[in-house]
Amino acid sequence: MKLNSANINVMVKACRKASKVLIRDFGEIEKLQVSLKGPGDFVTASDKRVEKILIEELQKARPDYSILSEEIGEINNDKSFRWIIDPIDGTANFLHGIPHFAISIGLEKEKEIICGIIYDPIKDEMFVAEKGNGSYLNNQRMRVSSRKKLKDCIIFTGGPRNNSKNRELSLKEYVNFSSKVLLPVRKLGSAALDMAYVAAGRCDGFWQRNLNYWDIAAGIILIKEAGGFVTDFSGKDEYLQNQSILATNSKINNEMMEVLNC
């Protein structure tokens, strides 16, 4: 089975077209123009090119939908529907020639994510989900892992940057989790792919502070449709307000919250 609704097809087409630019630029990484957007926050000409293609393709198919994107900010049209775009999630990996980054697109309806796609162009892995219709990786159904004990799990996180708020708290959380699991906590550098990997059962849980909406929008629906949980650190659906996200296979959710709140 595969997802082939009209909205999903629009998103897949946009990702495929934009990925050609991304793959080409990744092959010529040393020639890329890089500018500093903020402390520890780089933006490349590739970010802008990919974003431009994504927006053009999405607007061509759905001219009335609003858009929230990392580089350009907001385009306000129909408030009922909104695309949430991250042209390159994992920019630092991209800049250093590390082949672990993704294009991420979520679609909101009445402020609820109803579709999501996270596309890793280097590995050609397309993670797709739609509300009520499941999550898929390259047209194969995805499900979260079934591990029940935190100590047996692989856990992902990201950050903090050297100027992050709650930096010390994030480091404390890392130490706490490291003492609870047998395998080292992983930091792979792309929150979108971290969440896609939870949905695919490749890892069992993910937590992080200070993420933006475009980092997590598509991952939310991927994990939920694969049978997992997405909450803030207290188990509520207030991850945007609190800028703290916990994504799990559902079976270790309570154990992870205990660690985060100890």
N, C-alpha and C positions, 0 to 999 in steps of 0.2 A: 504494500500500500504506500501511497505517497500523498502529501498534501498538495492540492492543486487548485485551491480557491483563487478567485481573482486577485485578492490582495497579496496572497503568498506569491503568485506568479509575478506580480509587479515588483515585489521585493527581491526575488531571485534574479530577475532580469537586471535590475539596478546593480545588485552586488556583482554579478558576472561581468557587466560592462566596466564597472569601476575597478575591479580586481586586475584587469589587464594593465592599467596604469600603475597600480601598486606593485605588481610583479616586475614590470619593466624598471621602475624606480629602485626597487630593492636590489636588482642586478647591477645598478649603477650608484650604489649608496654613497660612494666617496665623492660623487659630483653634486649631491643634493645641496640646495641652499637651506640653511638652518637658521632660524632666528629664535631669540629668547622671548617667550611670552610672559614669563614670570619666574621667580626663583625655582630652579629645577624643573621648569615646565617648558619644553621645546615644542615648536611647531615647524613643520617642514612645508616646502612647496607641494610635496606629495599629499599632505593632509588636505590642502586647499583644492588640489586638482580632483582628488577622490570625492571630496564633499560636493564640489560643483557638479560632477557627473551624477552622483546619487540624487541630488536635489532636482536636477533637470529631468531625470528619468521618473522620479516620483511625482513631480508636478505635471509632467506630460500625461501621466495616467490618472492622477487625482488632483486636478488644478485647484480644487476648493479646500483641500486639507491644510491645516496648519503644520508648521515644522518647528522643532527645537533641535538645533545642531550645535556641536561643541564649538566650531569655529565662528559661525556667523551669528549665533544666538537664535532669536525667534523670528518666524514669519507668521503673522497672525491672520488667519482666514477663518474657516469654519471651526468653531471652538469644540464641536462634538468629536472631531477626528483630528489626531495630531501624530505626525511621524517624529520619532525620537532617534537621532542619528549620531553615531560616533564613527567618523571616517576611518580612523586608525586607532584602535584600542591596543595599547602596547607600543606607543611611539618610541620609547627609549630602546626597547628591543629592536625595533625596526632600524633606528639610527645606528645601532651598534652591529648590525648585520646578523642579529639573532632571529631565526625564522619562527618566531612565535608572536603573532599579532593577528588582529582580525578587524573586519568591518562589522559593525553592529547596527541593526535597525529594529526599532520597536514601533508598533502601531497602537495608539490609544483610541478607545471609544468611550466618551463620557468619563475620562480620567482613569480608565482601567485598561491595562495592556491586554490586547486581544490577539495579537500576532507578534512573533519575534523571529529574527534571523541573525545568527552569528556565523560569519563566513571566514574561515582560515584559508586564504588563497594559496599559501605555499604548500600546505598539505592537501589542498582541495577537499576540505571537510566543511560541509554545510549543515549547520544545526538549525532546525526549523521547528516552530511550534505554533499552534493555533488553538484558541480557547475551545475546549470541548472535543478537540480532534487529535490530541496527543502531541508528542514530541518525536522528531525523527532526525537521524544523522544519515545523510546521503540516502534518504528514502527507506532506511531501516528503523523500525520503532526503537525508541530509547526508553530506558527505565533507570531510575536511581538505584544505587547499590542496596544490598540487603544486610550489610553489617550492622550488628546491634550494640557492640561495645566500643566506646570511644578509643580505648587503648589499642584496638586492632585496626583502626582506621587511618587512612591518609587524609590529612587536613591541609588545606591551602589558605594562604592569606597574602596580603600585599602591604607595602609601605612599612613604617611611616617615612616620609621625607624628612630631611634635617630641619625643615622649618614648619612641620605639621603641628597643628594644634593637637593636644592630647598625645603628643609623641611618647612621653614617658609611660602613659597608660597603655598605648599600643605595644610598646616593648615589654611591659609587664605581662600583658595577655599572651604574647609570644612565648615568654618564659614559662608561664603557667601551662599552656598547651603542650609545650615541649616536654614537660614533666609527666604528662598524662598519656602520651601516645608512644608506642614502641618505635615507630618510624619517624624520621625528622619531618617537621612542618615544612611544606614546600612554598617557595615564593617564585612564581614563574613570570610575573610582570605584566599580565593582562587579566584584569578583573572579568571582562566579558568571557574569555576562554576559561577562566577558573569556574565561572558559573555554568558554562556549557559542559564542562567536564563533570561537574556534580550531576547534571541532568543525564549524562551518558554513563554514569556509574564508574567513571575513572577515578574520581575521588569522592570522599564521603561527606565532607563538609567544608565550608568556606566562611570566613568572617573578615570584615574589614571596616575601618572607619573612614570618614571624610571622602566618600565617593560621590560623584555627580550622577544625576539621573541617567544621562546617556551611557554611563559605564555599565549600568545594571538593568536597564529597561528590558532589553530582549531576553536577558538571562532569567528574569522573573517568570515569564510565561514558559520558558523552556523547562525550568525546574518544576514548576507547579504541574505542568502537563505530563511530566515524567514521574510524578508521584512524590515529589519532595516538598519541603517547606521553605518558605522565604518569610522572614520576620526581622524585626529589629532585635537588639540584644535582650529585650525583656519579653519577647514572644508576641509583640503587637505588630500590626501592619503600618507602623509609623517610621519605616526605614528612611523615607525621604526627609521627613521633618527632623529626625534625630541623626541623620547622616551616619547610620551604623547598620550594617546588613549582616544577617546570619542566614546562610543557605545550607540545607542539610538533606540527607536521604530520609528524613523524618524520624528515623529510629534513634538517632543520637542527638536530636534537638535539645532535649532536656539536659543531657550531660554537658553539651556545649554551652548552654545558657548558664549552668552552674559555674563553669570555669570562668566565663566572661563576667559573672557577677560576684565572684568570690573576693 
